[in-house]
Amino acid sequence: MAKPKLKEHLINREWCKGCGICVHFCPKSVLELDDQDKVVAARPEDCICCKLCELRCPDLAIEIITENNA
């Protein structure tokens, strides 16, 4: 099976409460909290599409969209 290729980080900023769980679990340090304590994909080019952020987010505020999702 081919490695999934990232299309985008779909982040619902209204749902994000800034807990930082996704930032902590990201193995490649792709995510950061901005000055409003909301998650942003600071380095999307480093994302390996492991989806740990999506799986661990208690507010379901992150979805990793890959080209294989179609």
HELIX and SHEET records of a PDB file:
HELIX    1   1 ILE A   21  PHE A   25  1                                   5    
HELIX    2   2 PRO A   44  ASP A   46  5                                   3    
HELIX    3   3 LEU A   52  ARG A   56  1                                   5    
HELIX    4   4 GLU A   67  ASN A   69  5                                   3    
SHEET    1   A 2 LEU A   6  ILE A  11  0                                        
SHEET    2   A 2 ILE A  62  THR A  66 -1                                        
SHEET    1   B 2 LEU A  31  LEU A  33  0                                        
SHEET    2   B 2 VAL A  39  ALA A  41 -1                                        
END                                                                             
